Amino acid sequence: MKFYQRIFFLTFFSIAAVHADDFTDILQDLAVQTACIGQYSATQAGRTWSEDPYDYYKPYLLADRFKKMSGNMTRTTTFYGVCFDYAEFAYWDIKSNENLYVRNGMRTGLFFLAGDNSNPNVIELSVPTSNANATKFQNGIPVRTYGNSSYKNVKAHKTQNGTSAANHAWLWVMRNDGMWFWIDPTWTDNLGYVVYGYVSNGEEIQCRPDKDFCLEYPDFLKNLPLPPKMTEWNPSPASTSTSSSYNDYSGSSSSDFNYGNYNNEFPWIFGVSATAPYPDVEEKEFSQDKIGFSFDALSLINGMTGGFSIDYLRNFEDEEKLQSWLLSICFGPRLYSNLAAYVGGGLGVGFDGNKKEEIENSKETYDFTDSFFLSYKLSLGLVLNISSLVAKVELSFNDILGFSAGAGIMLGFGE
């Protein structure tokens, strides 16, 4: 069930505008999507008849997504082929949706077909192109390489028996911080779990896949490393040398590209917000006698957001003299690296300024504590961050203002 929920989640929000690490999430999602489109032909690969490996990821798993992707057409193009076909289909998905991948952590223009021959210690990078620009043909497809820059002295990722992949094709994608990542949609389809990783110290390192993308999850996957965070990775010559070598392809110098802060985490976010009754917001008629203010403290860590606020609410309209002070908490998932949703609630103490007069008018004895009551608030909202600037919008219900809407501005620290 988690697999379907995750795929639905990513499908919905990729149409609109992504969890722990947006970049690795979208790469794993690409591996699954490509695996669903393809079926591996062992006969094509071996030139003689051979029984095909089990096809774990089938089109129906992403039927709703493929329906949206097909537009006015009522069919989805699938293929029965080999590893190069898987790699090429993944390449063209990035090419067609490059802005989406860039928003989620990819460096502009730096994604390539990757492959090796019998020597698994040298990986060749190439891109599909026209016949006129091709430097070679691979599986009948014209591709372009870039001289010596296309050949990387990097050991290919390993099979389950520990030998490096040979005579194989997959995909390399550069993260914005300059680190190369790779995905193998062919092995993903044939094994039932996402096969992907990063390049470090002259070797492709396989990473632990997210269970939500996997149909099978053998125990050894739990021991694989997680991908390095941007702040944890120190560029090495082997992994950064390609960046400047492909400027002709990407169309701009990657060193001039400022991705921003989409893979950001902020342990501390502070700001202020204001709240008003929803009818007042709708009519754009605000009154200082019926309003609320809060001091907000949030965090954006991994795939979650959470925090607390200190709220002050007041309603002095129509002879009311109500006010309250609340301590509220909230938590929720990060939908994308720069978008999070939350639910929350708060309790506190309210003060009714009319209570004394009401009690005295009823000829009863007034005690100061009679003016106090338990106050509450329920809320849901969105947090949007652009670099360290954070905005918040919220809908809430409380016993002072009723149904309310609010917004705030904050700054993130400690990335």
N, C-alpha and C positions, 0 to 999 in steps of 0.2 A: 504493500500500500504506500509506503514512503516514496518508492520510486515514482509512482504515478503522481503523487502530490507534488514532488519536487519538479518534475517535468512540467506539470500544469503551471506551477508557480513561475518558473523561468519563462515559459511561453507567454503568459499573460503580461509580465512586466517587460519583456523584450519588445513587445509591440508598443507599449506605452513609452518606454524610455531607454540591481541585481542585488550575502551570507558570508561566511567567515572570510573569504577572499574572492572578490568578484572576478579577478583575472583567471584564477585556476578553476573557478566554478564555470565560467563561460567556455573554457577550453574543454573541460570534462563534458559539458553539455554538447559541445560540437562533436566530440568523439561519439557520444551516444546517438546524436541525430544522424551522423554519417553511417554508423553501424546499422541503424534502423533502415536506411535507404538501401544498403548494400547486402549482398550475399556472396560469400567467398567461393570461387570456383577452383578447386584443387586441380581439376583437369587442365584448365587454362594455365595454371601456374607450372604444372609439371609436364605439359605437352602430351601426356598419355593419360588415359582414364584413371581417375582416382576418386575415392569416396570423399565427399566434401565434409569439412568439420561442421559441428553443430552451429546453426545460425541462431544465436541467443536473442539478438535485438531485431525485432520484426517491425514492419511499417505500422501495424495497427497500434503499437505502443504509443506512437505520436500522431495518431490519425487526425486529431483536432488541429494540431500544429500544421501538419501538411495540408490540411484543407485551407487554412488561412494563407499559407505560403503559395498555394496554387492560384490564388486570385480567382479570375473568371473561368479558368480551366478546371475541369473536374477530374484531373489525374495528377499523380505525383510521379516524377521520373525516378525509377529505381535502376539498379544495375546488378548484374551477375558477373563478377570480374575478380580482379586480383588486387594486391596491396596498392599498386599505383593508382587504381581507380578510386579506392577509398581516400588516398591522399589528395587526389585531384579534386574530388567532390568537396572535401573539407576546405581545400584552398579556395575554391570558387565561392563557398559560403562566406568566408572571411572577406574576399574581394567584393562581394555584392553587399555586404553589411559592415564595411570597414569602420564606419563612424560608431556603430554599436560596440565593436571590439575595442576601439580606441577609448571610448568612454569608460570601458571596464578594464583598462590597464595595459593595452597593447601599444607599442610604439608604432607610429604611423608608417605604413609601407613595409614593415619588416616581418614578413611571413613568407615561408618558402616550402616547396617540396623538398623533402630530405630523403636520401637513399644511399645505399652502398651496394657494391658488387660482392665479390668473393672475399674482399678484405674488409672486415668489420671495424677496422681501426681508422678508416678514412670515410667521412661522410660528405656527400656532394649535395649542395643546395642549388635549386633551380626554380624557374617560374615558367608556367605555360605561356606561350606567345604565338605570334603568327608564323607562318612558314618563312616569310622573308627575314624575320629577326631571329629565327631559331639557330642555335649552335649544334643541336642534335635532336633526334627523335627518340622518344621513350614510350614504349607501348603504343606506337603509332601517333603519339601526340608531340607536336613541336614544342620544345622547351629551350630556354635560354640559360646559359651559365655565365659566370663573370670571371673567367680566367682563374688564376690561382686563388682568388678570394672565395670561390665557390667550394673549395676543398678544405675541409676541416679535419685536422688530426685529432679526432674525437672517437672514442670507443662507443659503438652502438649499444643500445640497451640490450639486456640479456633475456634469453628465453628461460623457461621454467627450469631447464636442466643446467643453467649457468653459462651457456655459450652465448656470445654476442650475435645479434641478428645479422644475417648476411643475405645478399640478393633480395633486399626488402625495401619498401618505401613507406614513408610516414610524413610528418609535418613538423617544421620548426617555426616557432613564433617568439618574437622578442617582447619581453615585458618592458614597461616604460623605463625601468631603472637600468636597463641594459642587459638583463639576464635572459639567456635563451631558455625557452621551454619547448618540450616536444610532446606530441600526442600520437598515439598509434591506434587509429580507428579500426584497422583490420584485426589486430589482436583483441581489441575491445569486443568486437563482434563474435570472435571465435572462442573467447574465454568467459564472457559473461560479466566482466568487470572492466572499468576504465583503466587503460594502460597509458600512463603519462608520467612526465617528470621534468627535470631541469638539467642543464649542462654545467658541470663543475669539474675543474682540474682535469680537463681532457677526457671526460667520461659522461655519458648520459646516465643520470641517476633516476631510478624509478621512484615515484612518490606514492604514498598511501592514498588511494582514491576515497572519495566521499561515498559512504554506504548508500546514500539516497540515489546515486546514479548507477548502482550495481545490481545485477540480478543474482550473481553469485558472489560470495565473499569468503574465500578460503582463509584459514587462520594466518598464513604467512603475510598476508596484506597488512595485518595489524602491526607488524614489526617494521614496515617500511617507513622512511622518514616523511614528515610533512614538508611541503615546499617552504623555502626560506621566505621570510617577510622582507619587504624592501629594505627596511632599516637594519636587517640582520646580515645583508649580503654585501660583500666587498668585491667589486669588479676585478676580474683577472684578465690578463692579456688574451687568453684563449677565448673568453666569452665576449669581449668587447671589440675585437679586431674587425668583425664583420660590419659593425654599425656604419663606419665611414666608407666601407667598400661598396655599399649598395645605394649610395646617394642618387646615382643615375636612375635606379629603379624607383625609389621612393618618391623622387621628385623634389625633395627638400632635404636639407642637412638635418640629420636626426639630432645633432647637438644643439640645433636652434629650436627644437621642438620642446615646448614646456607643457607637459601633460597636466600639471596641476597637482591635485592631491586626492585622486580618486581611490587610492588604496589606503587612505588615511585612517588613523585611530587617534582618538583624543581621550585620554583618561579624565581630563578636566575641561568642562564647558560651562561658562558662567554667563548669565545675562538676566534681563528683565523682560516681563511681558505684561500686557494689559488685557482685561476681560470686560465685556459688556453684555447686557441681555441681547439675545439674538434678534428680537424685533428692532432694537435700536441700531444694531449693526446693519440689518437689512435696509432700514430707512435712512441710514447714515446720520442719525440724530443721537449724539452722545451727550450724556449728562454726568458731571462730576459727582452728583448725588447718588448715582446708581452705577457703580463701576468697581472693578477689582484690579489689583496689582499683585505681582509676584516676583520674588527673586528665585531664579532657576539655577540648578546645578545638575548637569547631565554628563554622561560618558558615552563614547562610541568605541566599543572594544569588540574585536572579532566580529561576530555576526549579530551582536546585540546592542541595544541602547537601554539606558536606565538612568534613574536619578531621583532627585527630590526637589521640591519647591516649598517656599514659605509664602503663603497666600494671605492677602488682606482683601476682604470683600465688604462693601458697604451699600446700604439702601436707605437713603434719607428722603426719598420721594414720598409724596402723598402722606405726610405726617408720620411716616415710618422712621424709626431710629434703630435700624438693625445693622450690625457689623460683626465680623468674625475674623479670627486668625486661625489658619489651618496649616498643618504639615501634611504635604501630599507626596506620594511616591508614584513612579511610573516605570514600566519596562515594556520591551517589545523587540521584534526582529528588525535587522537592517534589510530592507528590501533591495536596495542597491547600495553601492559604496557611499553614495551621497544622498540616500533617502532611507529613512527609518520610520516605522510606525510604532505607536505605543498605546497602551491602556493604563489608566491610573485611577487613583482615588485618594482622598484625604479626609482626615478628621481633625477637629479642633474645637475651640471654644467660641461661642457666639455671645453677643451682648445685646439685649433689648432695652433701649433707652426709655421706652414707654412703660416698662413693666412696673416701675415704682408707682407711677400715677395710677395705673390700672388696679393695683392691689390696694392702694390707699383709698381709691374711690369705692372699692368694695368693702371698706371698713375692716379689712384684715391687716394683720401686722406684716410690715415689709421688712425683709432681710436682704442685705446687699446681694447675697448669692442667688436670690430669686431672679435677678436680671440675666443670669448666665444660663446657657443651654448648649447642648451638644450640636455642633455644626458639621456638615459633611459636603463632600464634592465627589463626583464621578466624572471621568474624562477619557477622551481618546483624541489622538492627534498625530501629526506628521512632523518630522524633523528633517530639514533640508540643509546640507552643508556644501558650500563652495569654498574649497580650501579651508581656512580656519574660520571663516564667517558662517555662522549657523543661524538659520531662521526656524521658527516654530509656529505652527498653527494648531488650534485646539478647539474642539467642541466639548462642552461640559454641561452638567446639571448640578446645581447646588441650591441650598435652602435659603440663600440670601438674594440671588439674582434670578433664579430659575434657570431655564435653558439659555445657555450663553455661548458666545464665540470669542476667541481671543487669539492674539499673535504676539510674538516676541522676537528679539534679536539677541544673539549671543556670540561669544568668541571662544574658540577652542585653544587649549594649551597642552603642552607636554606631549606632542606627537612623537 
